[in-house]
Amino acid sequence: MTETEINQLADTNRETAFSIHTYIKNGFLEKVYENSLRNRLMTLGLNVEQQVAIPVTDEDGSTVGEYLADLIVEKHILIELKAVKSISNEHTAQILSYLKATGIAHGLLTNFGAEKLQIRKFIY
C-alpha cells in the first residue's frame, strides 16, 4: 500500500470516527465506540480485525505476555481507542509499543471520551 493510500485510509478512519462521535457523543464505554467503528468501517468494505492479540517478547525472543490491539484496518493501520477525558503520555506510549510489536508503521490514537473527538496519528 502506498503512502497516499495509507493517508486516504487514515482520513476515512478519521471521518468515520467523527461521524460516530457526532451521533453517539461522549460518555459511553470504549467498547461501544470500538464496535461502532468496526461496524462502520466494515460497511465501507474495509478489512477490520478486532481485539488482535499482540505477543510481547523478551530480548531472547521468548514470549512474556500479550496485549490486545483494538482494531487493525487493512493490515496497515492500528487503531487504539480510548474513552477518557484526555489523551495522556501513557496512551501515546501504549500505541507506540503496539506499533513496534506488530511491525505496523501507522497508528491512530482515537479518544471518544472528550467533548471534542481527539485523534493523533503516529508513524513508527
N, C-alpha and C positions, 0 to 999 in steps of 0.2 A: 504494500500500500504506500503510495507516495505521501510526501509531507502535506501537499494540498488536500488530498483525500482524507488524511487524518484530521486536518484542521476543519474540513467540512463536517466530518463525523462529530468532532468536538462541538461545533456550532449546533448541530442537530440535537446533541445531548443537552446543551445549554438552553436552547429554545424549548425543548420538551420539559425540562425541569422548571423553567419559568412558567410554562403553562400550568403545570401541576401546582406550583406554589400560588399562582393566581386563583386557581379553582379551589384547592383544598385549604390553603392558608397554612400558617404555622400552628403548632400546638399538639400535633399527633406524635406517636412514637415513630422512630426511624423506619421500622418495618413497613408501615403504611406507605411511606414515600418510596421505599425500595421496591415494593410490589407494584406501585403505580408507575414508576419509571420503567421497570422491566416490561410491564404490560404495554405501555405506550410505545416503547422502542420496538418491541416485537411486532406491534401492529403496523409499524412503518417498514417492516420486512427485515429488520436487523437481527443478527445473531446475538443473543444476550444470554450469558451464563450467570447464574445467581448463586451466592454463597459458595464460592470456589475455594477449596482447601489449598492453602499455600504452605508447603513444608518449609520449616526453618532448619537450616543445617549448621553444624558447628564447623570449625576450621578443618577438621579431619574428614568432613563430608557426612558425618553421622547426623541423622535427623534428631532434633532435640525438641520439636514441637511443631505446631501448625497454627496459622491464622486463617480466617475466612474473609476473603475479599467479597464485598457486597455485590458488585456487578463487574463483568468484563464484557465489553461490547466489541463484536467483530474481531476478537482476539488482539485488538490494538489499543484499546483504551480501558484502563482500570478506573472504576468509579467507586470512591469511598463516600458513603452518605453519613450525614450527621443530622441530628435534630436537637441542637444545643443553642444557647443564647448567642455564642460567637465562636468562631474557629480559633483554636489555641495552637501553641507550638507543638503540643503532644499530637494533635491531629495531623499536622504537617509531617512530623517525624514518622507517624504511622503510615501515611500514604507513600512516603519516600522508601520506607522499609519494604512495603508491598511491591513497589516497582522494582526494587533491587532483587527481591526474592523471586519474582516471576519472570524477570527479563523483559517485561513490557515497558516501553520507553515513555508512554504518555499516560497521565492520570488526571482525573478531575476530582477534587475535594469539594463536595457539594453539601451545603448546610441549609436545611429546610426549617430549622428551628428559630431563626431570627425573623424579625418583622420583614426585612428585605432579604430575598434569596442571596446567598453567598456562594460563589463558585470560584475556585482557584485552580488554574491549570499548572501541572508540573511536568517537566521533561527530565527523565533520569539519564 
